[in-house]
């Protein structure tokens, strides 16, 4: 008879409801603390009510019905009072379920933190899923004053983040398929690489589906090939005629059937996959563009040099819209993994890149910094200076990304777009070492 709207369950405004609560965990009067160790088949749960010292242990199946039934039982037992849940992940089936619950505060415990805590208690190093639930509960109850609930961003920002992350995965898949296809064509049909140009285009996929071998291509009428190029947007007559001459005069790299036949089968398998990925990326681009244009911070992230239609939405998504999420640019740099880690032991000192971090966030800042070199004068000079100091390409890009994070953070925090002239004036006043040895010092 209970319904979610009446008992604090999933509602369209659940994230806004959660945001309106005082999120200082130590001041929250929780009805119960829960340690939830998720699994692909079953979830181990430890629950400690606030009015009892007894700890309850049980398991749940990874089924929507089981999760909903469990939550409804909690509501019937504790009413609309807040519940604190400690869990290792920040995404996945369980998190997607918990995101819809307005009376739940989620505390995400980093797996490395939990591992260190487990090792401190169990010196044998043994690891067993059922024991992680009580560890999560203990970690939460004993260190609640040091933890803050994980607050999901607004639905439109979470949607944008998921879209740009999935798009980046599709781009990676496109690169893998084109690399595989390139290597395969080099081994039996290299003329195709000259006839289609870039392989990450629809024309290339359709060309290889129609003519997977040089023999079939040379059997086709010249007008058929001309029509194909025109239908796929290639209308420069001299380019088409040059390709036709090349096709007529081409000699096969090999006529060995054991090489050609399997290669053709593989090409005919890869080409449709690649075309599907290209179409999917185009769909992602349309939706991202539509969503990004409606966000009030779009003009801020579009103002950064090099942040085009792909990177500007990514920067917006990883920063989010909650200005209280980060207290400083250093927090952003550490969260993203761009900030280096310094380890000291006795007389030893080791500075290295951060491994435990939000990988997609790190990738986004890294790729933006690399792109900014092509559009921003001071970014190019800073990168060149790091290279002269002996830094590798990626080390120099990370150093540049660290500097960009400070700029992005300030623009994001103050809700103002980036002003190249204003920043250059500030650089000329401060005159750091790297700018004094660059052409910018003369301007």
N, C-alpha and C positions, 0 to 999 in steps of 0.2 A: 504493500500500500504506500510505501515511501516513494517520493520522487525527488530526483536530483536537485531540482530547482529549490525545493523546500528545505533540503538537508545540507546544502553547501556543496553539492556535487557539480558536475560539469555544466557550466553556463557560458554563454558567449562572452561575458565580461569577467570571467574568473581571474584573468591575469591582472586587470585593473583593480579587482577586489583585493587581491593579494598585495598589490603594490601599495594600497592605502593603509596597510597595517604597519605599525612600528616594527621594523625588521631587526631591532637589537635583540638577538636571541636570548641573552641573559635576562631580559626583562619580560619575556614571554611566559605566560602561564599555560604550559602544555598539559593536556589531559593525559597524554601517554607519549612515551618515547619508543621508537621502533627501529630495529636494525634489520635491514632487508638485503639478503645476499641473493642476487638474481641468478638465474640459470636458464639455459635454453629449453629445458623441460619442466623443471620445478624451481620454486623460490623458497629458501629457508628464511623464516621470520622469527625474531625475538621481540617480544612486546613487554614493556614494563609500565603499568599504570602509575599515574602520579600519586594515587592514594594507597599504594601497596608496594611492598618490597619484593613481592613474588614476580618472577620472570616467566613468561609463557613462551613455549617453543612449539612451532608447528610449521608445516610446509603447505605451499599452494601450487597447484598446477598452472603452467603457462597457458591459460585459456582465458579469453575475455570474460566468460561467464563466472569463472572462479574468482577473478580479480574484482568484478563488480559485486559479487556476493560477499566477498571479504570486506569491501569498503562499506557496503550497506550494513553489515553487522557492526562495524566500528561506529557508524553513525547512530545506530540504535542503542549502542552501549554508552557512547560518550557525548551524544548530541552534536551540537555544532561547535564544540570546543576545538581548539587547534591541536593538531597532531604533528610531532616531529619525527621525520623518517630519515635515517642515514642510509645512503646507498653509494656504491662505487661509481656508477656510470652517470653521464649527463645526457645520454640519448639511448634509444632502444625501446622495445615494446613496453617495459614497465614504466619508464620515464614518460612515454607518450600517454600512458594511462594516468599517471600521477599529475601530469600537467593540467588535467581538467578538473582537479579537485581543489576548491577554494579554501577548504579548511586544513590543508596539508602544507607544511613547510618542509621543503626538501633540502637536506644537507648532503652535498656530494663530497665524498671522501676520496682523495686521490689514491689510486691503487698502490703507489709507492709509499705513501704515508701509512696506509693500512698494513703493507708488508713490513715496514720498519717496526710498527707497533706490534705486529704478530711475532716478529723475530725477538723483540724485547721480552715478550711474555713467554713464548715457546722457543727456548734456545735450541731445540733440536732442529728447527727449520721446517718442521712438518707443516703441511698445508692441506686443509680439508674444508670443503665448502660449508658443511653444517656448522663448523666452528667460527666461520667468518661473521655470521649473523650476530652472535653474542659479542664478538669483538667490535663490530660496528656500533652496537648498542652501547657498549662500555665506552668506546671512543667518544660517542656523542654526549653521553651523560656526564662524563668526567671532564670533558674539554669544551663544553657548550659555550663557555665565555669566550673562547678563542675562535669559534666557528660562526659563520654567517650563513643564513639560508640562501640557497641558489634561487635567484629570482629570474624567471624567464622573461624575455623581452616581449614587446607587444606582438600580437599575431602577425601583423604585416611585415615586421622586421624578421621574425622567425621564418616566415615564408620566403622572404628575400634571401636570407642566409642559406636556407636549404636549396633554393633554386641555383644560387651562384656556386654552391659547393658541388651539387650534382653536375652542373654545367662543366666545372673544371675537371671532374672525373671523366666526362664524355670527351673533353678535349684530349685528355691523356690517352683515352682509348683510341681516339682518331690518330694520334701520333704513333701509337704502337702498331695499328693496322697499316698505316702508310709506310712505316719503316719495313714491316714484313713484306708488304707488296713490292716495295722498291727492290729489296734484295732478291725476291723471287723473279721479278722481271729481268734483272741484270743477268740472271743465270740462263735464261732461255729466250727472252723477247725484249732486248734492250731498246729496240726502235720505238716501243710504246712510250717510253719515258720522254722521248722527243716529240711524239705526236700528241700527247695529252697535256703536257706542261705539268702543273702541280697535281699530285695525286689526291689531295684532300678537296677535290671539287666533284660535283655531280657529273660533269662531262667525262672525267676520267673513269668513274665507276661504270657509266653507261657505255663508254668506248670499249672497256675490257670485257664487259658482258656481251657485247656484240661481236668484237673481234679479239678473242683471247690468244690468237697466234698470228704471226706474220703471214702465213700461208692464206688464212681466211681474209686477212686485210687486203692482200694483193689480188685476191679473186674478186673483190668488190669493184663496182663501177666508180670511176672518179666522181661522177655527179652524186652518187649515193653518199660518198664521204663528204663532199661539199655541203650537201643538205644537212648531214649530221652536225657539222661544225656550226652552220648558220642557226640551226634549231637550238643549239646550246650556247648561243650568244657570242660565238667567235665569227666576226664579220669582216675582219681585215683580209682583203682578197690576197695580198702578197704573202701573208703568213700561211693561208690555206694552200696556195699554189706551191710554196716552198715545201710544205709538208707532203703534198702529193708527189712532188719530184723525189723526195727522200724515200717515200714508200715504194715508188716504182723501181728505184735503183738499189734498194736495200737487199742485202744477202742475209740469210738466216745464220744466227750464231751457231746453232746446232740443228741437226735433223735426226738426232738420236731419240727414238720413240720412248725409251724408258725415262728420259729426262723430260720430254715435252708433255706426255699424257698426264702424269701426276701433277705437274706444274699447272696445267690448264684446269684440272679439277680444283686445285687449291685456289687459283685466281678466281674461278667462278664461285667459290665459297666466300672468299674475303671481300670481293667487290660489293655484293649486296649488303654485307655487314657494314662496310664503310659508308655506303650510301645511306643506310639507316641511321648511322651515328651522325652524319652530316645533317640530315633532316632533323634529327632530335636536337642538335645544337641550335639550329635555326629556330625551332619552337621555344627552346629555353631563352634564346636572345629576345624573342618577341615578348614573352611574358615578363622577363626581367626589366626590359625597357619600359613596359607599361607600368609595372609596380614601382620602379625607381622614380619615374616622372611624377608620381603622386605624393612622394615623400617630402615633407617640408625641409629636410636637410640635403636634398639632392643638389642644390646649387653650391653647397659647401664642398662636397666631394667631387663635383664636376670641375671645380676651380683648380685642382692640383694638376700641374703639368705632367702629362703622360697617363692620367687617369681617364681613359676613354670609356666607351660603352661597356667594356668588360670589367675594368678594374675599379671604376668609380662605385658601381653597386656593391662590389666586394668589400671595399673599404668601409662603406656605410654599414653593411651587414655585420662586419666583424666588430665595429665600434658600437653599434646599436644606437638606441635612442634614449636610454636611461643615463643621464649625465652623472648620477651618483654611483654608477657602476665602478668607475675608476677614479681614484683620488689624485693621481698624478700620472704624468707620461711614463714614469719609471714602472708603474704598475702595468701599463699597457705593454711596455717593452719586455717585462718579465713574463707576463701572461702569454705573449706571442712567441717567446723564445728568442727574440732578437737580442735582448740584453745578454752579455756574456756572463759566465759563472766564474767566480774566483775562488779557488780552494787553496788554503794555507795549512801547512803542517810543519811545525818547527821552522827550519830555514827554507823549506820548499814552498814554492808558489806556482800554481798552475791555473792559467786562464783558458777557458775553452767555451765552445758554443753550448747552448742549452739543449739537452736532449728531451727531457720531460716537459712538453709544452703542447699548446694547441697547434697542431701541425698545419691545418688549413689557414689559420690566422697568420702563422709565420710565413707560409708560402705566399699569402696575399701581399703582405708588406714587402717581402723579398722581391716579388715579381714587379710590384709597383716601383720600387726603388730602381730596379734595373731599367724599367721603361722610362723613368724620369730623366735618365742620362741623355736621352735623345731629344728632350724638349726643354731642359732647364740648364742654363749656363753654369750656375754655381754647383749644381749636382754633378755635372761633368768634371768640373775642376776638382771637386772634393774626391771623386772617384779616382781621377788621374793621380792625385797626390798620394792616395792610399796605395795605388799600384807602384808608384815610385818608391814608397817605403818598403816595398817587398811583399805586400799583401797579395794573396791569391784573389782571383776574380770574385769568388763568393764571399770571402772575408771582407773585401772592399764594399761589396753590395750590402752586406749586413751592417757595416759601419754607417753607410749612407742611409739605410733603412732606420737605424737607431736615431739619426738626426731628423729624418722625415717624421718619425713617430711623435717627436716633441712638437713639431709644427702642426701635424694633423690633430693632435690632442688639444692644442690651444685653440685652433679654429673650431673644432667640434665643441669644446667646452664653452667658448664665447659666442657660438652660433654665427660666426662670420666667415666669409669665403677667403681663400688664400690670396694674398696680394704680393706678387713678385717684387714690385718696386719697393714696397714697404720693407720686405725682408732684406732686399739688397742694401737698402739704406742702413738697416741695423747691422748688417755684416760689415759695411764700410766703416761704421763707427767703432765696432769692437775689434776689427782687423785681426782675426785669428791667424795663426801661423800658416795654415794651409791656403788662405786666400792671398797672403802677401807674396807668395811665390807663383801666383796664377795670373793669367791675363786680366782677370777681373780687378786686380789691384790698380791697373792703369786707367780704368773707366771711372 
